[in-house]
Amino acid sequence: MSYQSISEHLTKLANPDIAAHSQRFFKTAKGEYGYGDKFLGIRVPVLRQQVKHFKKVPLKTAEQVLSSPYHEIRLFALLLLVYRFKRANEAEREAIYQLYLSNTQHINNWDLVDTSAHVIVGGYLLNRDKTPLTQLAHSQVLWERRIAIIATLHFIKYQQYQPTLAIAEILLSDDHDLIHKAVGWMLRELGKRDLPLEQKFLQQHYQKMSRTMLRYSIEKFPKEQRDKYLHGLV
């Protein structure tokens, strides 16, 4: 169960047609956010099926897999870490969390973040100091900022809403569309559980938000109310 054997096993599942589509879908052209990434063409359900075959690999091996130049192999490593984290004792959870934050340079697209950040970072920090999220939210690295806000999805599930609002406020003026979408998404998720709290936040900040962030935030609002926010009439 070495890095090499895992890589060779997954490479046999490659599909060139899917890979070509993924190259376009994940914006890998020069100047785009996924520039330089490589794809094998393996669907996510197929990768999930492979996790059970390698669930006992040492964390050091999982870390090596996470450094693969191929997107799907890195995604496999994250799916494996998520699987392990959910079943781990506290010592292993901490080890996985530390491994994760030490390798954010390899968690470098939105699907990689969204698959893992809320489980590993959110799960580990649920009842701990949230300062690491503030540090990530101030990062110059796009994906670390996305990790910060997506991690708070786990807190929302446990009615801990303030971390989402705090990170959202830090990211209000972020210049990247993928952060606008993520912040709006988390505010929408919060609103499903505490709509008055989301509305209070929006009333304070909606005029500073990008249109994308605002649209994502109010997506589930009645049309009349959405129109008021979009036309600055709230």
N, C-alpha and C positions, 0 to 999 in steps of 0.2 A: 504494500500500500504506500509506495513512494510517490513523490510528486510526478516522476516520470511515468509510472504505471497508470496513475489517475489521468494524466494528460493524454496518454496514448489511448486509454479506454474511451474518453470523451471524444477525442478526435475522430474515432471510428463512427460516431453518430452524426458527423457533419453533413450538411446539405447545402451545396453551393448556391442554389436558387434562394433559399432562405437567407443565406449569408449576404447575398447581393442586396436583397430587400432591407436587411438590417443595417447595412452600411449607409443606406439613404435615410432610413427611419431615425437612426440615432445620430444624425448630423455629423458625419465623420469627414466631410470635405474641409479643405483648408479654410481657416477662419471661423469654422463652426465649433460648437462647444465640445463635440466628440472627436475632434480632429486627431487622426492617427490611430484610432482604435481599430482592432481587427476582429472579425467575426468568423465563426465556423458555420453558423446556421443551425443551431439547436434550439428547439422550442423550450420554453420554461417548464411545462409539464413533464417533458422528457428529462430535464435536469433534476427536477424534484424526485423522479422515480429512481435516479441514480444515487441519491443521498444515502438511502438505506444500505447500499452495498459498501459504503465507505464511512459509515457513521462512527466507527471506532478508531479512525486514523488519529495519530498524535496531533496536538494543536500546532506543533512546529511544522508538520507536513501541510496542514491546512493553511498555514501562513505562507508557505512556499507556493501553494496552489493559487492563493490570492494575488501573487505577483505575476501570474501568467500574462503574456501579451494578448491573449484571446479573451474577449469580453465574456463569453459564455462560461469559460473555465473560472474566471474570477467570480461570476455570478454563482456558479456551483459552490465555490468555496464559501461564499456568504450564506447560501442556503444551508450548507453543512453547519456553519457556525450558529445559525439561527436554530437549527434542529438541536444542536448540542446545548445551546444556552437554555432552551426551554426545559431541558431534562437535567441540568447540571446542579451540583451543590454550590454553595456560596463561593468556595475557593475557585472552582472552575469558572463560575460566572465572572468573577473578577478577572481571571486570566483571559477570558474571551473578550471582555470589555477593553482591557489594556491592549490586547493584540489588535483589536478593531481600531482604536484611536491611534495606534502606532503605524497603521497602514492605510490611512485615509487617502494617500496618493494613488492607491489602487482602487478605491471606491469612487470612481470617477465618471459616473453617469447617473441620470436620475433614477433609472430602474434599480441600479445597484444600491443606491441610498434608500429608496422607498421599500425595498425588500427587507432591509436589515436594521435601519437606524432605530425605528420605534421599538423593536424587540430587544436589541442588544444595548444600545445607549439608553433608551427610555426605560427598559426593564431594569437595568443596573442602577440607574439614578432615581428610581421611583421614590424611595424613602431616604434619599441621600441629598447632600448639597448639590444644587443645580448650577453652581459656578462654571463647571466645564462647558455647559451649553452657551453661556454668555461669551466665553472665550471663543468658541466655535463660531458664534453668530458675528463676531467682529473679525473673523478671518478674512484674508484676501483671497482665499481659495473658495470658489463657487460651491464646490461639493461639501465643504465643511460647513458653510452657512446653511446649505440645505439639510445636512445631518442635524443641525441644531434645531430647526423648526419641525422636521419630520419626527424627531425623537419624542416631541411633546405629545404625539398622538397617543402614546401609551399612558401618559398622565391623564389625558382627557377621559380615557376609559375608566379611570379610578376617581373621577370628579376632582382632579387637581387641575384647575383651569389657569391659575395665575402664571405658571411657567410659559404657557402658550402665548398669553397676552404680553408677557415681558419680552419674549424673543420676537414676536410679531412687531412690537414697537421699535425694537432695534433695527429690524429689517424693512421698515416702512419706506425708506428712501433708497433701498437697494436698486441697482441699475440693471439687474438681469431678470428676464422674463421667467426663468425657471424658479426663481425665488418668489416672484410675484404670485405665480400659480400655487406654490407650496404654502405660502402664508395664507392666501385666500382659502385654500383647501382646509387648513387646520382651523381657521376661524369658522368655516362652515360646519366642520365636525363639532366644534365647541358649541355652536349655536343649536345643533340638534339636541343637545342636552341642557343647555341653559341659554335660551334665546334672549332673554333680557340682558344678560351679561354681554353677549355678542353685540347687541344693539347699542349698549352703552359705550362699548369700545369703538364701534363704527361712528357713532355720533361725535366722538372726540377726534377721530382720525381719518374719516373717510375722504375728506377733501385733500389729504396729503397722499392718498394711495394712488398707485397706477390704476388705469382702467381695468387691466387684467386682474389685479389683486382684488379690486372691488367687485368685479363681476363674479369671480369665484366665491367670494365671501357671501354674496347675497343671492346665489343661484337658486336657493330653495325658498326665497321670499315670494310672496304674492306679487304678480306683475306690477300692480299699482305702487307697491312699496319699492320694488326694484327701480322703477322709473323715477321715483322721488330721489333716491340716492344717486342715480346716474345723472340727474339734472340739477343736483345740488339743492334740493328743495326740502331736505330733512331738517 
